[in-house]
Amino acid sequence: MVTKDTRLAIWVDGQQLRERDLAVTRDLRKVGASVMLIGHDVPEEAADLVFQLPQSPPGWQFVVDVLPVQLAAESFARLSGVDCDSFRFASYIVEDDHGLLSNGIAPSRGAAHIVAEND
Protein backbone atom coordinates (compact mmCIF):
# COMPACT_ATOMS: atom_id res chain seq x y z
CA MET A 1 0.00 0.00 0.00
CA VAL A 2 3.02 2.29 -0.01
CA THR A 3 3.32 4.41 -3.14
CA LYS A 4 5.50 7.30 -4.21
CA ASP A 5 2.86 9.67 -2.84
CA THR A 6 2.73 8.09 0.62
CA ARG A 7 3.84 10.38 3.44
CA LEU A 8 4.75 8.90 6.80
CA ALA A 9 5.99 10.10 10.16
CA ILE A 10 7.94 7.72 12.35
CA TRP A 11 8.92 8.32 15.94
CA VAL A 12 12.40 7.02 16.64
CA ASP A 13 12.87 6.11 20.27
CA GLY A 14 16.27 6.75 21.78
CA GLN A 15 16.60 3.16 22.98
CA GLN A 16 13.96 0.74 21.77
CA LEU A 17 13.87 -0.50 18.17
CA ARG A 18 15.91 2.47 16.94
CA GLU A 19 17.91 0.54 14.33
CA ARG A 20 14.78 -1.26 13.11
CA ASP A 21 12.95 2.06 12.69
CA LEU A 22 15.86 3.45 10.69
CA ALA A 23 15.93 0.29 8.52
CA VAL A 24 12.18 0.58 7.85
CA THR A 25 12.70 4.23 6.93
CA ARG A 26 15.41 3.29 4.41
CA ASP A 27 13.12 0.69 2.81
CA LEU A 28 10.16 3.08 2.64
CA ARG A 29 12.26 5.70 0.90
CA LYS A 30 13.53 3.09 -1.60
CA VAL A 31 9.95 2.42 -2.73
CA GLY A 32 9.26 6.15 -3.07
CA ALA A 33 7.54 7.14 0.18
CA SER A 34 8.35 10.44 1.86
CA VAL A 35 9.33 9.94 5.48
CA MET A 36 9.63 12.33 8.40
CA LEU A 37 11.54 11.05 11.42
CA ILE A 38 10.91 12.48 14.86
CA GLY A 39 13.36 11.80 17.65
CA HIS A 40 16.51 12.58 19.56
CA ASP A 41 19.86 12.54 17.71
CA VAL A 42 18.31 11.22 14.48
CA PRO A 43 20.76 11.36 11.56
CA GLU A 44 19.72 14.23 9.25
CA GLU A 45 20.26 12.11 6.11
CA ALA A 46 18.05 9.27 7.39
CA ALA A 47 14.80 10.79 6.09
CA ASP A 48 13.28 13.43 3.86
CA LEU A 49 12.58 15.52 6.93
CA VAL A 50 14.04 15.10 10.41
CA PHE A 51 12.43 16.74 13.42
CA GLN A 52 15.01 16.75 16.21
CA LEU A 53 13.63 16.59 19.72
CA PRO A 54 15.45 17.37 22.94
CA GLN A 55 16.43 14.46 25.11
CA SER A 56 13.69 13.81 27.65
CA PRO A 57 13.77 12.32 31.13
CA PRO A 58 13.00 8.59 31.31
CA GLY A 59 9.26 7.99 31.29
CA TRP A 60 8.43 11.35 29.68
CA GLN A 61 9.29 10.58 26.05
CA PHE A 62 5.59 10.17 25.16
CA VAL A 63 4.92 13.83 25.99
CA VAL A 64 7.79 15.11 23.86
CA ASP A 65 6.86 12.77 20.98
CA VAL A 66 3.23 13.82 20.57
CA LEU A 67 3.57 17.63 20.68
CA PRO A 68 5.21 18.19 17.25
CA VAL A 69 2.54 16.17 15.44
CA GLN A 70 -0.31 17.87 17.25
CA LEU A 71 1.12 21.27 16.36
CA ALA A 72 1.71 20.23 12.74
CA ALA A 73 -1.83 18.82 12.39
CA GLU A 74 -3.36 22.01 13.72
CA SER A 75 -1.18 24.14 11.44
CA PHE A 76 -1.97 22.08 8.31
CA ALA A 77 -5.68 22.12 9.15
CA ARG A 78 -5.62 25.89 9.50
CA LEU A 79 -3.78 26.28 6.16
CA SER A 80 -6.34 23.98 4.51
CA GLY A 81 -9.31 25.80 6.01
CA VAL A 82 -10.39 22.67 7.92
CA ASP A 83 -11.67 22.69 11.50
CA CYS A 84 -9.30 20.26 13.20
CA ASP A 85 -11.64 19.96 16.20
CA SER A 86 -14.58 18.48 14.30
CA PHE A 87 -15.06 14.87 13.26
CA ARG A 88 -15.62 14.51 9.53
CA PHE A 89 -16.14 10.77 9.07
CA ALA A 90 -17.39 9.41 12.40
CA SER A 91 -19.11 10.54 15.53
CA TYR A 92 -17.01 11.23 18.60
CA ILE A 93 -18.40 8.21 20.40
CA VAL A 94 -18.50 4.82 18.70
CA GLU A 95 -21.62 3.30 20.19
CA ASP A 96 -21.65 -0.21 18.72
CA ASP A 97 -19.46 -2.90 17.18
CA HIS A 98 -20.53 -2.28 13.60
CA GLY A 99 -17.86 0.17 12.48
CA LEU A 100 -17.54 3.91 12.28
CA LEU A 101 -20.27 4.71 9.78
CA SER A 102 -23.97 4.24 10.47
CA ASN A 103 -25.51 2.24 7.60
CA GLY A 104 -22.41 2.97 5.50
CA ILE A 105 -23.18 6.68 5.34
CA ALA A 106 -20.95 9.30 6.91
CA PRO A 107 -22.71 11.53 9.44
CA SER A 108 -23.54 14.95 8.07
CA ARG A 109 -24.08 16.72 11.39
CA GLY A 110 -21.71 17.48 14.27
CA ALA A 111 -20.72 14.69 16.66
CA ALA A 112 -22.41 16.31 19.66
CA HIS A 113 -25.73 16.37 17.82
CA ILE A 114 -25.39 12.71 16.81
CA VAL A 115 -24.68 11.62 20.37
CA ALA A 116 -27.57 13.68 21.74
CA GLU A 117 -29.88 12.29 19.06
CA ASN A 118 -29.08 8.72 20.12
CA ASP A 119 -29.72 9.32 23.82
Rosetta blueprint (number, residue, H / E / L):
1 M L
2 V L
3 T L
4 K L
5 D L
6 T L
7 R E
8 L E
9 A E
10 I E
11 W E
12 V E
13 D L
14 G L
15 Q L
16 Q L
17 L L
18 R H
19 E H
20 R H
21 D H
22 L H
23 A H
24 V H
25 T H
26 R H
27 D H
28 L H
29 R H
30 K H
31 V L
32 G L
33 A L
34 S E
35 V E
36 M E
37 L E
38 I E
39 G E
40 H L
41 D L
42 V L
43 P L
44 E H
45 E H
46 A H
47 A L
48 D L
49 L E
50 V E
51 F E
52 Q E
53 L L
54 P L
55 Q L
56 S L
57 P L
58 P L
59 G L
60 W L
61 Q H
62 F H
63 V H
64 V H
65 D H
66 V H
67 L H
68 P H
69 V H
70 Q H
71 L H
72 A H
73 A H
74 E H
75 S H
76 F H
77 A H
78 R H
79 L H
80 S H
81 G L
82 V L
83 D L
84 C L
85 D L
86 S L
87 F L
88 R L
89 F L
90 A L
91 S L
92 Y L
93 I L
94 V L
95 E L
96 D L
97 D L
98 H L
99 G L
100 L L
101 L L
102 S E
103 N L
104 G L
105 I E
106 A L
107 P L
108 S L
109 R L
110 G L
111 A H
112 A H
113 H H
114 I H
115 V H
116 A H
117 E H
118 N H
119 D L
